[in-house]
Amino acid sequence: MTKKELNNWKNEIRTCKYLHRKAYATKVQEFTELAKRDGDELALAYAVINQVILDFRANSLSQNTIKKLADVLQMSENKNDYDLEAECHNMLGIVASHMVDKAAGLEHFEKGYSLSKRHHLILHQSVFANNIGDTYMTLGEYGLALEYFRESYRLIMEREKKQKCKATSPVSITRINMCFMNMAEVHYRQGNYEEAVRMLSCIDGIESDNKGLFYYTSIMILRTLIYIKMGATEEVISYLDQIIADAENANEAISTLEDYIGLADVLIDAGYHDKAKRLLDASEKIVEDVDLEDKWCLFLKTKIKYMKLNEPNTDRTLLYEKYLAHRDNVDMGLKAQQLTSLKNKKRLEEEIRKRNNAEKRNRKLKALSEHDQLTGVYNRYAMLELGTAWFNEAKEKGVRLTFMIIDVDYFKEYNDTYGHLGGDEVLRMIGEVLLECTQNTDLVVRYGGDEFFIISKGRNVEDVISLGATINRKINEKKILHAASPISQYVTLSFGAVCGKAAKDQTMIDAIHFADNGLYRIKNERRNALGLFRQVDDDFEFECVKFE
């Protein structure tokens, strides 16, 4: 599977994930079969992520889920696939929140948020902000929750501006709606019902147009709960009829079962007994299909509450016995779940430890492959990789770039006089000076032999001249004896540089040739100086800068 084909599949699946549950499951199955057929390791990793999402929605997570996700996370880091890494942290956060605890889940959401911010993955960053906010809302930290929901909204709007499309994408529409829904829920929990209605008014009409949305029923239920608190009877009846019809047709039933039962409980307190009965009858059928102890317990408790008020003379003995049996099973299940959670936590910690150790090894290997062992600066390989990326980004954004090449005057003669170990020591000292004189935004490279490069973004001509002069002064202060030099008793440097904005048809090699030409002219004319090509309009003019 080519990179383009994989990206197309990812976009299709992402759209289905946010819109239609059944279409999403079908698309994931097709993608998984194709990935298996091709033996595509990366595509299979993406398939695992999406299968975990389907398992989560179907309430069928297993003990092996964390191990699967940890393996995918390791692969994403090895392949530097930040999109996959972000997807993995998101699902690890969701799974850990349900199988371990909220703190474990929050840790992954925050890691994913930082990763997405660092690599400009705005959609992922928005999702993580939303999930962090949702965690804080669950914990009752409503102020923090609102901040993250607002940040999620801001990020998705920023993404839309960058897309430069006339129509908002379905994925962005979904994310925007979820932001407003979550903010509305925070206000509802705080008792700010008018503000909650205002938030939901931003997504008016979604119920009639998008019944396939996985969060469709949640919006309907939230609206109803708010209007019950506000005493808006007409609106309550209107929404209840639709919710009950959906429950009776089992639309999105498993994922919203607890919401149905919770709404029925509120309806009983509010006096909507007929509606509560219909909703409970529909919920009972769903509970029978799901057949989970905690769901039975929740349902039976609410059913008994309803019967106490509306059917006081009905014998409820069997219901009580059934409720108590399920409650005992839930209590035993909670103990088992706590033990399982501890085991899962240990398993998760072990997987994280292994991943961190592997990450440290990978960082060390990457550093060794990118850095010159003698001087500690970047090597030629890193320059070709990082330098090209810098150059292309600067060209795209219209930012000035500087390529400066530095050469030791009469270095061959120095080696002949002092030996190669003496020459290595000079190169090491030059590397130290270059790192001392440059900033984090500069790329310092040993290109080969006694040639060094500095690549800078944003510097103007005066900055470049000042940098060259500073390096020259620092080397002069070291007073490294050079008895074989015809121009000085100490080691000196010659510089070539080009400073300006790259043309559309210009490559990094073109910029290097300019700097190299500047160095060539200086070495032929005088040495111990800077040969600078500065941009004037659409051309470059040469200037010889002499150091004092």
C-alpha positions in Angstrom: 0.0 0.0 0.0 1.5 3.3 -1.0 1.7 6.3 1.3 -1.0 8.1 -0.7 -3.3 5.1 -0.6 -2.9 4.7 3.1 -3.7 8.4 3.7 -6.8 8.1 1.5 -7.9 5.1 3.6 -7.2 7.0 6.8 -9.3 10.0 5.7 -12.2 7.8 4.6 -12.2 5.8 7.9 -11.9 9.0 9.9 -15.0 10.5 8.2 -17.0 7.3 8.7 -15.9 7.1 12.4 -17.4 10.5 13.1 -20.6 10.0 11.1 -22.0 6.5 10.7 -21.3 3.5 13.0 -22.2 0.7 10.6 -20.4 2.3 7.7 -17.4 2.8 10.0 -17.3 -0.9 11.0 -17.6 -2.0 7.3 -14.8 0.4 6.2 -12.5 -0.8 9.0 -13.1 -4.4 8.0 -12.3 -3.7 4.3 -9.2 -1.8 5.3 -8.0 -4.6 7.7 -8.4 -7.3 5.0 -6.5 -5.2 2.5 -3.7 -4.5 5.0 -3.5 -8.3 5.8 -3.4 -9.1 2.1 -0.6 -6.7 1.4 1.3 -7.6 4.6 1.5 -3.9 5.3 2.8 -3.5 8.9 1.9 0.2 9.2 -1.5 -0.2 7.7 -2.2 -3.2 10.1 -1.2 -0.9 13.0 -3.8 1.6 11.9 -6.3 -1.2 11.6 -5.6 -2.3 15.2 -6.4 1.3 16.4 -9.7 1.4 14.6 -10.7 -2.1 15.8 -10.0 -1.0 19.4 -12.4 1.9 18.8 -15.1 -0.5 17.6 -14.5 -2.8 20.6 -14.8 0.2 22.9 -18.1 1.3 21.4 -19.4 -2.3 21.7 -18.3 -2.5 25.3 -16.0 -5.4 24.5 -12.5 -4.4 25.6 -10.3 -7.2 26.6 -7.2 -7.8 28.8 -5.1 -7.8 25.7 -6.1 -4.4 24.5 -3.4 -2.5 26.4 -0.7 -4.8 25.1 -1.9 -4.4 21.5 -1.9 -0.6 21.8 1.5 -0.6 23.5 2.9 -2.6 20.5 1.4 -0.1 18.1 2.8 2.8 20.1 6.3 1.2 19.9 6.0 0.8 16.1 4.8 4.4 15.6 7.8 5.7 17.5 10.2 3.5 15.6 8.8 4.7 12.3 8.4 8.3 13.4 4.7 8.2 12.4 3.3 11.0 14.6 -0.2 10.6 13.3 -0.3 6.9 14.4 1.4 7.8 17.7 -1.2 10.4 18.4 -4.1 7.9 17.6 -2.5 5.4 19.9 -2.1 7.8 22.8 -5.8 8.7 22.4 -7.0 5.1 22.5 -4.6 4.3 25.4 -6.1 7.2 27.3 -9.6 6.1 26.6 -8.9 2.4 27.4 -6.8 3.2 30.5 -9.6 5.5 31.8 -12.1 2.6 31.7 -9.8 -0.3 32.6 -7.4 1.3 35.0 -8.3 4.8 36.3 -8.9 8.4 35.1 -5.4 9.5 36.1 -3.8 6.8 33.8 -6.0 7.9 31.0 -5.3 11.6 31.6 -1.6 11.0 31.4 -1.9 9.6 27.9 -4.2 12.4 26.8 -1.7 15.0 28.0 1.2 13.2 26.3 -0.8 13.0 23.1 -1.7 16.7 23.4 2.0 17.7 23.7 3.0 15.4 20.8 0.2 16.9 18.6 1.2 20.4 19.5 4.9 19.7 18.8 4.2 18.3 15.4 1.3 20.6 14.4 -1.3 17.9 14.3 -4.2 20.3 14.9 -7.1 17.8 14.6 -5.4 15.4 17.1 -4.6 18.4 19.4 -8.3 19.3 19.3 -9.4 15.8 20.1 -6.9 15.5 23.0 -8.1 18.9 24.4 -11.7 17.6 24.3 -10.8 14.4 26.0 -8.8 16.1 28.7 -11.8 18.4 29.3 -14.1 15.4 29.4 -11.9 13.8 32.1 -11.9 17.0 34.2 -15.7 17.3 33.8 -16.1 13.7 35.1 -13.9 14.7 38.1 -16.0 17.8 38.8 -13.3 20.3 37.7 -15.8 22.3 35.6 -13.6 25.4 35.2 -10.7 23.4 33.8 -13.1 21.4 31.6 -14.5 24.5 30.0 -11.0 25.8 29.3 -10.1 22.6 27.4 -13.4 22.5 25.5 -12.9 26.1 24.3 -9.3 25.3 23.3 -10.6 22.3 21.4 -13.1 24.5 19.5 -10.4 27.1 18.8 -8.1 24.5 17.4 -10.7 23.0 15.1 -11.6 26.4 13.7 -7.9 27.1 13.2 -7.7 23.9 11.2 -10.6 24.9 9.0 -9.0 28.2 8.2 -5.9 26.4 7.1 -7.9 24.0 4.9 -9.0 26.9 2.7 -12.2 25.0 1.6 -15.5 26.7 1.1 -17.4 24.0 2.9 -16.6 22.8 6.4 -15.5 19.2 6.4 -17.8 16.6 8.0 -15.0 15.7 10.5 -14.7 19.4 11.6 -18.5 19.8 11.8 -18.6 16.8 14.2 -15.7 18.1 16.3 -17.3 21.6 16.5 -20.7 20.1 17.5 -19.1 17.9 20.2 -17.3 21.0 21.7 -20.6 22.8 22.0 -22.3 19.7 23.4 -19.6 19.2 26.0 -19.7 22.9 27.0 -23.5 22.7 27.3 -23.1 19.7 29.6 -20.7 21.5 31.9 -23.1 24.4 32.2 -26.0 22.0 32.8 -24.1 20.3 35.7 -23.4 23.7 37.1 -27.0 24.7 36.9 -26.4 27.4 34.2 -29.4 26.2 32.1 -29.7 29.3 30.0 -26.1 29.1 29.0 -26.4 25.4 28.3 -29.3 26.1 25.9 -27.2 28.8 24.3 -24.4 26.4 23.7 -26.8 23.8 22.2 -28.4 26.5 20.0 -25.1 26.5 18.0 -25.9 23.0 16.8 -29.7 23.4 16.2 -31.1 21.1 13.5 -28.5 18.4 13.9 -31.0 15.9 15.2 -33.2 16.0 12.1 -30.3 16.0 9.7 -27.8 13.6 11.1 -29.5 10.6 12.8 -26.5 8.4 11.9 -24.2 10.4 14.2 -22.8 8.4 17.0 -23.5 11.2 19.5 -27.0 12.0 18.1 -28.9 10.5 21.0 -26.6 12.1 23.6 -27.5 15.5 22.3 -31.2 14.8 22.4 -31.0 13.5 25.9 -29.0 16.5 27.1 -31.5 18.9 25.6 -34.3 17.1 27.3 -32.6 17.1 30.7 -32.0 20.9 30.4 -35.6 21.6 29.4 -36.9 19.5 32.3 -34.8 21.6 34.7 -36.2 24.8 33.0 -39.8 23.5 33.2 -40.2 23.8 29.4 -42.9 21.1 29.1 -43.6 21.5 25.4 -39.9 21.1 24.4 -39.5 18.1 26.8 -42.4 16.2 25.3 -41.2 16.9 21.7 -37.7 15.5 22.4 -38.9 12.7 24.6 -41.1 11.3 21.8 -38.1 11.1 19.5 -35.8 9.6 22.2 -38.3 6.9 23.1 -38.9 6.0 19.5 -35.1 5.6 19.0 -34.8 3.5 22.2 -37.7 1.3 21.0 -35.9 0.8 17.7 -32.6 0.2 19.6 -30.8 3.0 17.7 -27.3 3.3 19.2 -28.8 1.4 22.1 -25.7 -0.1 23.8 -23.6 3.1 23.8 -26.6 5.1 25.2 -28.2 2.6 27.6 -27.1 4.3 30.8 -28.2 7.6 29.4 -31.7 6.2 28.7 -32.0 4.8 32.2 -30.6 8.0 33.7 -33.2 10.0 31.8 -36.0 7.7 33.0 -34.8 8.3 36.6 -35.0 12.1 36.0 -38.5 11.7 34.4 -39.8 9.9 37.4 -38.7 12.7 39.7 -40.1 15.3 37.3 -43.5 13.6 37.1 -43.3 12.4 33.5 -44.4 8.9 34.5 -45.9 7.7 31.3 -42.8 8.7 29.3 -40.6 7.1 32.0 -42.5 3.8 31.7 -42.1 3.7 27.9 -38.4 4.5 28.2 -37.9 1.8 30.9 -39.7 -0.8 28.8 -37.5 0.0 25.8 -34.4 -0.1 28.1 -35.4 -3.5 29.5 -35.2 -5.0 26.1 -31.7 -3.5 25.6 -30.6 -4.7 29.0 -31.6 -8.2 28.1 -29.6 -8.1 25.0 -26.5 -6.6 26.7 -27.0 -8.8 29.8 -24.4 -7.1 32.0 -24.6 -7.1 35.8 -24.1 -3.4 36.3 -26.7 -2.5 33.6 -29.2 -4.9 35.2 -28.6 -3.3 38.6 -29.0 0.2 37.3 -32.2 -0.7 35.4 -33.8 -2.6 38.2 -33.1 0.1 40.8 -34.9 2.6 38.5 -37.7 0.2 37.7 -38.4 -0.3 41.4 -38.3 3.4 42.0 -41.0 3.8 39.3 -43.2 1.1 40.6 -43.1 2.5 44.2 -44.7 5.7 42.9 -47.0 4.4 40.2 -47.8 0.8 41.2 -47.6 0.7 45.0 -49.8 -2.3 45.3 -47.9 -4.5 42.9 -45.7 -7.2 44.5 -42.1 -6.2 43.9 -40.5 -9.1 45.8 -39.1 -10.8 42.7 -37.7 -7.5 41.4 -36.0 -6.8 44.8 -34.5 -10.3 44.8 -33.3 -9.9 41.3 -31.9 -6.5 42.1 -30.1 -7.7 45.2 -28.6 -10.7 43.3 -27.3 -8.5 40.6 -26.0 -6.0 43.2 -24.1 -8.8 44.9 -22.7 -9.8 41.6 -21.8 -6.2 40.9 -20.0 -5.9 44.3 -18.0 -9.1 43.5 -17.4 -7.8 40.1 -16.1 -4.5 41.5 -13.6 -6.4 43.7 -12.5 -8.4 40.7 -12.4 -5.2 38.6 -10.2 -3.5 41.2 -7.9 -6.5 41.1 -7.9 -6.5 37.3 -7.4 -2.7 37.4 -4.3 -3.2 39.5 -3.0 -5.8 37.2 -3.8 -3.7 34.2 -2.0 -0.7 35.8 1.1 -2.9 36.4 0.8 -4.2 32.9 0.5 -0.6 31.5 3.4 0.6 33.7 5.5 -2.3 32.4 4.7 -1.6 28.8 5.4 2.1 29.3 8.8 1.2 31.0 9.7 -1.0 28.1 8.7 1.6 25.6 10.6 4.4 27.4 13.7 2.2 27.5 13.4 1.5 23.8 12.7 5.2 23.2 15.9 6.1 25.0 17.9 3.6 22.9 16.3 4.9 19.7 17.1 8.5 20.7 20.7 7.6 21.5 21.1 5.7 18.2 19.5 8.6 16.3 21.8 11.1 18.0 24.8 9.0 17.2 23.7 8.7 13.5 23.2 12.5 13.2 26.1 13.9 15.2 29.8 14.2 14.5 31.6 12.2 17.2 34.6 14.4 17.4 33.0 17.9 17.6 29.5 17.1 18.9 27.8 19.2 16.1 25.5 17.7 13.4 27.1 15.7 10.6 26.7 15.7 6.9 23.8 13.2 6.9 21.8 15.3 9.3 22.5 18.4 7.2 21.0 16.8 4.1 17.9 15.7 6.1 17.3 18.6 8.5 18.8 21.3 6.3 16.6 20.4 3.4 13.5 20.5 5.6 14.5 23.9 6.9 15.2 25.2 3.5 11.9 24.1 2.1 10.0 25.5 5.0 11.7 28.8 4.8 11.1 29.0 1.1 7.5 28.2 1.5 7.0 30.9 4.2 9.2 33.5 2.6 11.7 33.6 5.5 15.4 34.7 5.0 17.9 31.9 5.2 21.6 32.0 5.8 24.1 29.4 4.7 27.6 30.0 6.2 30.6 27.7 5.4 33.7 27.9 7.6 37.1 26.6 6.7 40.4 26.4 8.7 43.1 28.3 6.9 46.1 26.1 6.0 44.7 23.1 7.8 46.7 20.6 5.9 49.9 22.4 6.9 48.7 22.4 10.5 48.2 18.6 10.4 51.7 18.2 8.8 53.2 20.3 11.6 51.3 19.1 14.7 49.9 15.7 13.6 46.3 14.6 13.2 45.7 14.4 16.9 46.6 18.1 17.1 44.3 18.8 14.1 41.4 16.9 15.8 41.8 19.0 18.9 41.5 22.2 16.8 38.4 20.9 15.1 36.9 20.0 18.5 37.6 23.6 19.8 36.0 25.1 16.7 32.9 23.0 17.2 32.7 24.3 20.8 33.0 27.9 19.6 30.4 27.5 16.9 27.9 26.0 19.4 28.7 28.8 21.9 28.1 31.5 19.3 24.9 30.2 17.7 21.3 29.8 18.9 18.9 26.9 19.2 17.4 28.1 15.9 20.7 27.5 14.1 21.9 24.2 12.6 25.7 23.7 13.1 27.2 21.0 11.0 30.6 19.5 10.4 30.4 18.9 6.6 33.6 17.0 6.3 37.4 17.5 7.1 37.8 21.0 8.4 34.6 22.4 6.8 31.7 23.5 9.0 28.3 24.8 8.1 25.9 27.1 10.0 22.3 27.3 8.6 20.2 30.0 10.2 16.6 31.1 9.8 15.5 34.8 10.0 18.9 36.4 10.3 19.5 39.6 8.3 22.9 40.7 6.7 24.0 42.6 9.8 23.3 39.5 12.0 25.4 37.3 9.6 28.3 39.7 9.7 28.1 40.0 13.5 28.0 36.2 13.8 31.1 35.8 11.6 32.9 38.5 13.6 32.0 36.9 16.9 33.2 33.4 15.8 36.5 35.0 14.5 37.0 36.8 17.8 36.4 33.8 19.9 38.9 31.7 17.8 41.5 34.5 18.0 41.1 34.6 21.8 42.1 31.0 22.0 45.5 31.8 20.4 46.0 28.3 18.9 49.6 28.4 17.6 50.0 27.7 13.9 53.7 27.9 13.0 53.0 26.8 9.4 50.5 29.5 8.5 51.9 32.3 6.2 49.2 34.8 7.4 49.3 34.5 11.2 51.1 32.8 14.0 47.7 31.5 15.2 44.9 29.5 13.7 42.5 31.6 11.6 39.2 30.9 9.7 37.8 31.9 6.4 34.0 32.2 5.8 31.7 32.1 2.9 28.0 32.9 3.3 24.7 33.7 1.4 21.8 35.5 3.1 18.4 36.1 1.5 15.0 34.6 0.6 15.1 31.5 -1.7 13.5 31.8 -5.1 10.8 29.2 -6.1 13.1 27.3 -8.4 16.1 27.4 -6.0 17.3 24.3 -4.1 19.4 23.9 -1.0 22.3 22.9 -3.2 22.1 26.3 -5.0 22.4 28.1 -1.7 25.4 25.9 -0.7 27.1 26.8 -4.0 26.6 30.5 -3.3 28.2 30.1 0.2 31.0 27.9 -1.3 31.7 30.5 -4.0 32.0 33.2 -1.3 34.5 31.0 0.6 36.5 30.3 -2.6 36.8 34.0 -3.4 38.0 34.8 0.1 40.6 32.0 0.2 41.9 33.2 -3.2 42.0 36.9 -2.3 43.1 37.1 1.4 41.7 34.5 3.9 40.7 35.3 7.5 37.6 37.1 6.2 34.0 36.7 5.2 32.9 36.4 1.6 29.2 37.3 1.7 26.6 37.2 -1.0 23.8 39.5 0.1 20.4 39.7 -1.6 19.6 42.9 -3.5 16.2 42.8 -5.1 16.1 39.5 -7.1 19.9 39.2 -7.3 22.8 38.6 -5.0 25.8 40.9 -4.7 29.2 39.9 -3.3 30.9 41.7 -0.4 34.3 41.0 1.3 34.0 41.6 5.0 37.4 42.0 6.7 37.7 41.1 10.4 39.8 43.3 12.7 
